[in-house]
Amino acid sequence: MNDNMHVLIIDDETNYLLVLETVLSDAGYTVTALNDPETALAFLEESDVDIVVTDMKMPGISGYDVLERVKKNWPHIPVLIMTAFGSIESAVTAIKYGAFNYITKPFANEELLLSLQNAAELAKAHRQYRLLQENFEERYGRHQIVGRSCEIRGVLKLVERAAPSKATVLITGESGTGKELVARAIHFASPRGQAPFVSVNCMALNPGVLESELFGHEKGSFTGAVAMHRGLFEQADGGTLFLDEIAELSPELQVKLLRVLQERRFERVGGTEEISVNIRVVAATNKDLKQYVDEGRFREDLYYRLNVVHIQVPPLRERREDIPLLVAHFIEKAAKDNGIEPKTFSMDALNYLSGYEWPGNIRQLQNVIESCMVLVPGNQITVEDLPAAIKDEESQFKSAVDLLPVQLDLAKTLDGIEAAVIRRALVRSDFIQAKAAELLGMSKSLMQYKLKKYGIIGH
């Protein structure tokens, strides 16, 4: 499980080095053991290290010095501090300055290995994110879709298949799931990738303004039209036009859009000259467009014109294994955008983030990460630093109940709630079934029955 995880151990006591090297090697880690901090820091410059374990008290350079240097130059590397001179004050200081964990000598091997396993999970998430970033930089330019879950891989497979074609694409999913990101991925992976990608939110403008924005207008066509204006269809010529919140189009604009999709021709507002365009249309909505059709709120012929290729983007709660990767991504982005040093999340804080339902999806997660990065004074973000709604179990439960419809299938809903609670318990117990069962006050055999019942796969 720990194959290829490279641990650098720094300790001026040779005996401890030998013991640690043996214990960690037997556990499957690749280990480099050095007794000189200066040499170790030089080694970090030249080597790919995933985790650093350093003694606190060493001649010349202390463990705090090592921690400070690592956090400055390699903020993604977890640092474990060990010392024979432990105290609550030094533990708090080490955590404050960004240590992943603090271990007092002498310690049990199991204690060290558990702490290292948690650090390895975080290091793996950072490593996978960097690999994904390089991969998507190559395939989708700077518009990365971050994730490794089956759900997001399914989305990417559809993107790969749809991108080379000219087919119209309909992207559906809850607000904040990244529908525009998927649209951009389709565009930049297509033969149109060097042409314009033009985006418009159909709900943000009233119908009259939206018509002028989409189709353009001729000079004098209405009060205030002091010059000819080329609309978004013309601006996107040769490229892709992304129509977000497509369900909000007025009936009149639905008719005009249908004609453009059928004939690739239109007239500007107030004009009589037909204008031809070569565009690809990608539309998105968080509504049930088929239900809108059944209710007479959306044209059936337009629906089928848009729904040639359908991509459903999953909510974040259905791709929880992507959360550590997304956290790593948003940490780096927030640090860059705000000109600050990256910070780390404690394992408990990451567990809370992974267990939360995220009604606002990825957009909400990004906002939480940026808020913590800006407001938390230390280098590590703990559970106490998280917003109340995320760490407050009662608040979470009340919010979830308030979101339920009045009319529902009670048995099915209760099963869904039970499955969600079990998944969260697994996340917060590092996927140890016995520990999750203990958290929920049930026997291990009952836990195994529930996992099988709900098709939940633990680690």
C-alpha positions as MATLAB code, in Angstrom:
seq = 'MNDNMHVLIIDDETNYLLVLETVLSDAGYTVTALNDPETALAFLEESDVDIVVTDMKMPGISGYDVLERVKKNWPHIPVLIMTAFGSIESAVTAIKYGAFNYITKPFANEELLLSLQNAAELAKAHRQYRLLQENFEERYGRHQIVGRSCEIRGVLKLVERAAPSKATVLITGESGTGKELVARAIHFASPRGQAPFVSVNCMALNPGVLESELFGHEKGSFTGAVAMHRGLFEQADGGTLFLDEIAELSPELQVKLLRVLQERRFERVGGTEEISVNIRVVAATNKDLKQYVDEGRFREDLYYRLNVVHIQVPPLRERREDIPLLVAHFIEKAAKDNGIEPKTFSMDALNYLSGYEWPGNIRQLQNVIESCMVLVPGNQITVEDLPAAIKDEESQFKSAVDLLPVQLDLAKTLDGIEAAVIRRALVRSDFIQAKAAELLGMSKSLMQYKLKKYGIIGH';
ca = [
       0.000    0.000    0.000;
       2.961    2.293    0.698;
       4.935    1.341   -2.400;
       6.806    4.276   -3.925;
       6.078    6.552   -0.944;
       9.481    8.088   -0.201;
      10.112    9.006    3.453;
      13.094   11.135    4.499;
      14.126   10.590    8.147;
      16.364   13.171    9.851;
      17.830   12.380   13.279;
      21.290   12.951   14.754;
      20.977    9.736   16.799;
      22.300    6.901   14.621;
      20.557    4.186   16.617;
      17.141    5.790   16.115;
      17.862    6.159   12.405;
      18.630    2.457   12.039;
      15.508    1.419   13.945;
      13.220    3.788   12.040;
      14.690    2.788    8.692;
      14.022   -0.882    9.456;
      10.450   -0.305   10.736;
       9.414    1.873    7.799;
      11.113   -0.299    5.183;
       9.300   -3.347    6.570;
       6.037   -1.375    6.266;
       6.673   -0.884    2.545;
       8.060    2.651    2.463;
      11.093    3.763    0.480;
      13.351    5.266    3.162;
      16.302    7.668    3.148;
      17.851    8.104    6.611;
      20.242   11.023    7.224;
      21.810   12.215   10.472;
      22.741   15.725    9.256;
      19.943   18.291    8.698;
      22.008   20.337    6.196;
      22.627   17.257    4.091;
      18.956   16.340    4.367;
      17.809   19.763    3.119;
      20.257   19.532    0.219;
      18.856   16.057   -0.506;
      15.340   17.532   -0.667;
      16.509   19.957   -3.346;
      17.570   17.094   -5.601;
      15.110   14.304   -4.772;
      11.422   13.503   -4.907;
      10.330   13.075   -1.269;
       6.742   12.462   -0.114;
       7.044   12.683    3.698;
       9.641   14.129    6.094;
      10.138   12.740    9.628;
      12.539   14.891   11.641;
      13.856   14.987   15.191;
      13.172   18.195   17.099;
      16.467   18.777   18.907;
      19.563   18.499   16.708;
      22.852   20.435   16.721;
      22.944   23.418   14.370;
      19.561   23.091   12.714;
      16.495   22.177   14.799;
      13.396   20.315   13.737;
      11.533   23.646   13.680;
      14.130   24.975   11.214;
      13.632   21.925    8.992;
       9.843   22.356    9.231;
      10.058   26.040    8.280;
      12.305   25.295    5.268;
      10.076   22.457    4.032;
       6.869   24.497    4.393;
       8.447   27.365    2.476;
       9.935   25.383   -0.418;
       7.833   22.196   -0.550;
       4.480   23.057    1.087;
       2.844   19.867   -0.201;
       5.192   17.600    1.862;
       3.770   16.534    5.278;
       6.301   16.903    8.128;
       6.212   14.744   11.270;
       8.147   16.066   14.294;
       9.563   13.656   16.909;
      11.334   14.540   20.130;
      12.332   13.186   23.496;
      11.632   16.590   25.025;
       7.934   16.737   24.382;
       5.516   19.162   25.974;
       2.089   20.502   25.199;
       3.606   23.895   24.369;
       6.083   22.526   21.835;
       3.387   20.311   20.325;
       1.105   23.302   19.815;
       3.990   25.300   18.342;
       4.900   22.509   15.909;
       1.293   22.185   14.726;
       0.970   25.979   14.491;
       3.949   26.136   12.155;
       2.496   23.457    9.900;
       3.664   20.094   11.249;
       1.365   17.280   10.150;
       1.764   15.528   13.492;
       3.905   15.491   16.625;
       5.264   12.300   18.210;
       7.035   12.056   21.568;
       9.941    9.659   22.037;
       9.814    6.860   22.965;
       6.805    5.880   20.872;
       5.174    2.623   19.868;
       5.781    1.507   16.301;
       2.024    1.323   15.744;
       1.652    4.984   16.716;
       4.328    6.057   14.246;
       2.973    3.867   11.431;
      -0.596    5.158   11.904;
       0.590    8.758   11.759;
       2.699    7.974    8.699;
      -0.244    6.240    7.004;
      -2.366    9.371    7.426;
       0.479   11.530    6.105;
       0.905    9.122    3.177;
      -2.767    9.524    2.215;
      -2.332   13.296    2.072;
       0.946   12.966    0.161;
      -0.724   10.621   -2.332;
      -3.523   13.124   -2.884;
      -0.973   15.868   -3.609;
       0.999   13.582   -5.909;
      -2.099   12.447   -7.808;
      -3.249   16.034   -8.138;
       0.093   17.069   -9.649;
      -0.031   14.144  -12.087;
      -3.616   14.986  -12.999;
      -2.667   18.625  -13.446;
       0.148   17.725  -15.850;
      -2.132   15.327  -17.714;
      -4.994   17.791  -18.091;
      -2.635   20.667  -18.916;
      -1.609   18.589  -21.899;
      -5.094   17.420  -22.868;
      -7.318   20.376  -21.922;
      -4.974   23.343  -21.685;
      -5.435   25.204  -18.418;
      -9.021   24.064  -17.935;
      -8.399   21.105  -15.613;
     -11.094   18.773  -14.404;
      -9.731   17.464  -11.108;
     -10.719   13.978   -9.969;
      -9.985   10.266  -10.017;
     -13.400    8.824   -9.095;
     -15.304    6.482  -11.411;
     -17.970    9.174  -11.756;
     -15.622   11.881  -13.013;
     -13.714    9.417  -15.199;
     -17.037    8.632  -16.852;
     -17.550   12.339  -17.562;
     -14.044   12.619  -19.035;
     -14.655    9.605  -21.256;
     -17.740   11.308  -22.698;
     -15.744   14.534  -23.151;
     -13.090   12.644  -25.115;
     -15.692   10.994  -27.338;
     -17.768   14.116  -27.931;
     -14.940   16.649  -28.420;
     -13.836   15.707  -31.985;
     -17.404   15.793  -33.326;
     -19.676   18.682  -34.296;
     -22.554   17.376  -32.165;
     -24.494   19.688  -29.868;
     -23.956   18.814  -26.197;
     -26.336   19.185  -23.253;
     -24.617   19.232  -19.832;
     -26.823   18.728  -16.775;
     -26.086   18.746  -13.061;
     -26.630   20.657   -9.844;
     -25.359   24.202   -9.387;
     -21.659   24.383   -8.638;
     -20.709   20.989  -10.083;
     -18.473   22.414  -12.825;
     -20.679   22.307  -15.931;
     -18.867   25.216  -17.596;
     -15.539   23.524  -16.888;
     -16.801   20.466  -18.786;
     -17.942   22.704  -21.651;
     -14.498   24.315  -21.829;
     -12.855   20.886  -21.776;
     -14.970   19.829  -24.765;
     -14.035   22.992  -26.641;
     -10.287   22.927  -25.970;
     -10.050   19.211  -26.774;
     -11.872   19.737  -30.086;
     -10.635   20.879  -33.517;
     -12.134   24.267  -32.559;
      -9.767   24.613  -29.603;
      -7.894   27.591  -31.091;
     -11.132   29.428  -31.956;
     -13.251   31.490  -29.517;
     -15.095   29.961  -26.569;
     -17.973   32.338  -25.795;
     -20.124   31.912  -22.681;
     -23.438   33.466  -21.676;
     -25.748   32.896  -18.703;
     -29.296   32.907  -20.048;
     -30.735   33.683  -16.604;
     -28.562   36.749  -15.981;
     -30.226   38.942  -18.647;
     -33.840   39.812  -19.369;
     -35.198   38.382  -22.661;
     -34.865   41.626  -24.638;
     -31.258   42.219  -23.632;
     -30.396   38.532  -24.092;
     -31.774   38.545  -27.645;
     -29.537   41.482  -28.536;
     -26.562   39.823  -26.823;
     -27.052   36.559  -28.683;
     -28.000   37.781  -32.141;
     -26.653   41.337  -32.172;
     -28.563   44.384  -33.410;
     -28.489   46.963  -36.175;
     -27.976   50.655  -35.560;
     -31.246   52.352  -34.657;
     -33.135   49.076  -34.111;
     -34.231   50.287  -30.650;
     -33.675   53.233  -28.332;
     -30.035   53.297  -27.356;
     -28.846   51.240  -30.342;
     -26.427   53.935  -31.510;
     -24.225   51.508  -33.447;
     -24.329   48.066  -35.025;
     -23.535   45.330  -32.493;
     -22.308   41.837  -33.355;
     -23.876   39.271  -31.062;
     -22.372   36.255  -29.374;
     -23.266   33.926  -32.248;
     -21.075   35.999  -34.545;
     -18.344   36.362  -31.934;
     -18.252   32.569  -31.546;
     -18.024   31.927  -35.290;
     -15.624   29.031  -35.866;
     -15.673   28.155  -32.168;
     -18.077   27.190  -29.386;
     -21.020   29.053  -27.839;
     -21.830   27.935  -24.295;
     -25.420   28.648  -23.223;
     -25.661   28.239  -19.451;
     -29.044   28.015  -17.681;
     -30.675   27.141  -21.026;
     -33.978   26.303  -19.299;
     -34.523   30.028  -18.632;
     -34.879   30.980  -22.335;
     -38.157   32.705  -23.173;
     -40.482   30.953  -25.695;
     -39.565   33.547  -28.358;
     -35.837   32.975  -27.931;
     -36.370   29.211  -27.960;
     -37.850   29.561  -31.459;
     -34.927   31.673  -32.683;
     -32.353   29.315  -31.147;
     -34.044   26.322  -32.792;
     -33.669   27.984  -36.189;
     -29.980   28.674  -35.630;
     -29.383   25.049  -34.633;
     -31.251   23.825  -37.715;
     -29.916   26.240  -40.336;
     -26.893   27.959  -38.760;
     -28.390   31.271  -39.951;
     -30.078   34.235  -38.222;
     -30.723   37.976  -38.488;
     -29.606   40.677  -36.099;
     -32.313   42.462  -34.136;
     -33.741   45.107  -36.493;
     -31.926   43.604  -39.490;
     -33.031   41.749  -42.619;
     -29.720   40.305  -43.821;
     -29.186   36.635  -43.048;
     -25.896   35.866  -41.341;
     -24.380   32.382  -41.519;
     -22.167   31.040  -38.734;
     -20.086   27.938  -38.149;
     -20.461   27.287  -34.447;
     -20.878   24.466  -31.998;
     -23.477   24.939  -29.276;
     -22.990   23.483  -25.820;
     -25.855   24.083  -23.383;
     -26.160   23.489  -19.652;
     -28.879   23.485  -17.011;
     -29.445   22.487  -13.402;
     -33.140   21.882  -14.140;
     -34.921   18.733  -15.366;
     -35.337   19.844  -18.971;
     -37.477   16.818  -19.879;
     -39.900   17.760  -17.103;
     -39.966   21.311  -18.475;
     -40.932   19.829  -21.846;
     -43.716   17.748  -20.278;
     -45.010   20.882  -18.502;
     -44.983   22.904  -21.743;
     -42.264   25.278  -20.515;
     -39.630   24.190  -23.035;
     -40.005   23.258  -26.702;
     -39.741   19.527  -27.326;
     -38.096   19.987  -30.748;
     -35.466   22.305  -29.227;
     -34.851   19.825  -26.409;
     -34.007   17.059  -28.869;
     -31.830   19.421  -30.921;
     -29.822   20.255  -27.800;
     -29.742   16.763  -26.320;
     -27.664   15.045  -29.019;
     -24.878   14.230  -26.553;
     -25.896   14.283  -22.891;
     -23.310   14.621  -20.105;
     -24.508   14.420  -16.494;
     -22.029   15.985  -14.048;
     -22.255   14.262  -10.626;
     -22.663   16.241   -7.393;
     -19.646   16.360   -5.085;
     -21.301   14.116   -2.484;
     -21.277   11.294   -5.083;
     -17.533   11.632   -5.748;
     -16.138   12.065   -2.236;
     -12.818   10.415   -3.064;
     -12.052   13.456   -5.242;
     -12.307   15.858   -2.287;
      -8.643   15.571   -1.126;
      -7.493   16.245   -4.708;
      -9.824   19.221   -5.001;
      -8.651   20.547   -1.618;
      -5.023   20.343   -2.781;
      -5.972   22.109   -6.037;
      -7.850   24.930   -4.305;
      -5.081   25.403   -1.704;
      -2.580   26.064   -4.488;
      -5.026   28.271   -6.384;
      -5.962   30.357   -3.309;
      -2.304   30.772   -2.378;
      -1.456   31.986   -5.879;
      -4.508   34.246   -6.226;
      -4.000   35.896   -2.826;
      -0.191   36.008   -2.781;
       0.098   33.926    0.388;
       1.937   30.767    1.413;
       0.002   27.486    1.023;
      -1.395   25.950    4.211;
      -2.234   22.378    5.126;
      -5.397   20.805    6.507;
      -5.142   18.442    9.464;
      -6.335   14.885    8.822;
      -9.384   15.449   11.051;
     -10.279   18.589    9.080;
      -9.916   16.677    5.798;
     -12.196   13.961    7.185;
     -14.841   16.585    8.010;
     -14.560   18.034    4.508;
     -14.882   14.556    2.992;
     -17.906   13.715    5.144;
     -19.889   16.906    4.487;
     -22.787   16.812    1.995;
     -21.742   19.970    0.047;
     -25.132   21.281   -1.175;
     -23.225   23.974   -3.111;
     -20.871   21.366   -4.600;
     -17.386   22.266   -5.868;
     -18.057   26.000   -5.855;
     -18.904   25.838   -2.131;
     -15.800   23.740   -1.404;
     -13.598   26.255   -3.224;
     -15.082   29.137   -1.230;
     -14.507   27.307    2.073;
     -10.878   26.514    1.183;
     -10.136   30.099    0.111;
     -11.812   31.505    3.225;
      -9.711   29.254    5.483;
      -6.543   30.106    3.554;
      -7.152   33.840    3.999;
      -8.557   33.943    7.547;
      -6.721   31.219    9.494;
      -3.511   32.742   10.982;
      -1.439   29.546   11.321;
       0.041   27.267    8.687;
      -2.315   24.389    9.431;
      -6.111   24.457    9.271;
      -7.829   22.325   11.920;
     -11.429   21.293   12.584;
     -11.868   24.347   14.829;
     -11.103   26.610   11.854;
     -13.845   25.153    9.632;
     -17.182   26.965    9.146;
     -19.826   26.084   11.734;
     -22.125   24.454    9.167;
     -19.452   21.883    8.318;
     -18.326   20.925   11.819;
     -21.726   21.295   13.538;
     -23.484   17.910   13.258;
     -26.839   19.291   14.443;
     -26.690   22.149   11.920;
     -25.817   19.705    9.141;
     -28.734   17.454   10.030;
     -31.242   20.326   10.244;
     -30.074   21.747    6.888;
     -30.407   18.344    5.263;
     -33.938   17.847    6.634;
     -35.004   21.344    5.518;
     -33.926   20.525    1.963;
     -36.171   17.434    1.762;
     -39.427   17.774   -0.213;
     -42.681   17.654    1.763;
     -43.927   14.699   -0.290;
     -41.455   11.805   -0.376;
     -40.989    8.048   -0.072;
     -40.138    7.856    3.641;
     -38.593    4.355    3.609;
     -36.400    5.155    0.600;
     -35.401    8.513    2.115;
     -34.455    6.949    5.469;
     -32.350    4.338    3.651;
     -30.579    7.153    1.801;
     -29.907    9.019    5.048;
     -28.598    5.853    6.742;
     -26.278    5.131    3.804;
     -24.961    8.716    3.874;
     -24.320    8.560    7.641;
     -22.448    5.253    7.247;
     -20.300    6.696    4.424;
     -19.423    9.695    6.592;
     -18.520    7.456    9.539;
     -16.237    5.429    7.264;
     -14.528    8.595    6.046;
     -13.982    9.884    9.579;
     -12.581    6.537   10.720;
     -10.114    6.270    7.826;
     -12.324    3.494    6.337;
     -11.710    1.160    9.283;
     -15.037   -0.700    9.523;
     -14.708   -1.620   13.206;
     -14.013    2.001   14.144;
     -16.920    3.253   11.991;
     -19.236    0.718   13.632;
     -18.101    1.964   17.045;
     -18.806    5.582   16.044;
     -22.356    4.590   15.077;
     -22.957    2.333   18.094;
     -23.493   -0.820   16.048;
     -21.789   -4.198   15.888;
     -19.217   -4.972   13.207;
     -21.464   -7.682   11.742;
     -24.352   -5.220   11.456;
     -21.997   -2.708    9.822;
     -20.964   -5.349    7.257;
     -24.635   -6.127    6.574;
     -25.392   -2.423    6.022;
     -22.379   -2.013    3.713;
     -23.614   -4.909    1.599;
     -27.210   -3.639    1.665;
     -26.273   -0.189    0.372;
     -23.462   -1.324   -1.925;
     -20.882    0.723   -0.024;
     -17.302   -0.259   -0.715;
     -14.864    0.476    2.134;
     -11.072    0.555    1.812;
];
